[in-house]
Amino acid sequence: SVYSKKVFEEIKKMIDLINEKYGIPKRWRAQAENLFYYITSDGYIESDYDDFSDENTDIYNLGNYFQTKEEAKKVKEELDKFWEKVRAGEIGGDE
């Protein structure tokens, strides 16, 4: 994986905080063959039908798994702010 464990933990922590801030259920999961939304690594919001594959389970376990596109958009806005701080050197770069 490209990300270090430290960066992964920071991202997971941020997603959990964002979920809490916006009242997004932390453990909601679509029933089999029902739609969910997620944010791709290049910043797009996509949807998929959950078939409980390893890939979908990984998305769910990370917390990048939303019931609506609007929930995903709110989180993406906060992640964009986070990555802007990383690019500006305000977060990270301490290794």
Secondary structure as GFF3:
##gff-version 3
##sequence-region A 1 95
A	DSSP	alpha_helix	5	21	.	.	.	ID=ss1
A	DSSP	beta_strand	35	39	.	.	.	ID=ss2
A	DSSP	beta_strand	45	49	.	.	.	ID=ss3
A	DSSP	alpha_helix	54	62	.	.	.	ID=ss4
A	DSSP	alpha_helix	69	87	.	.	.	ID=ss5
###
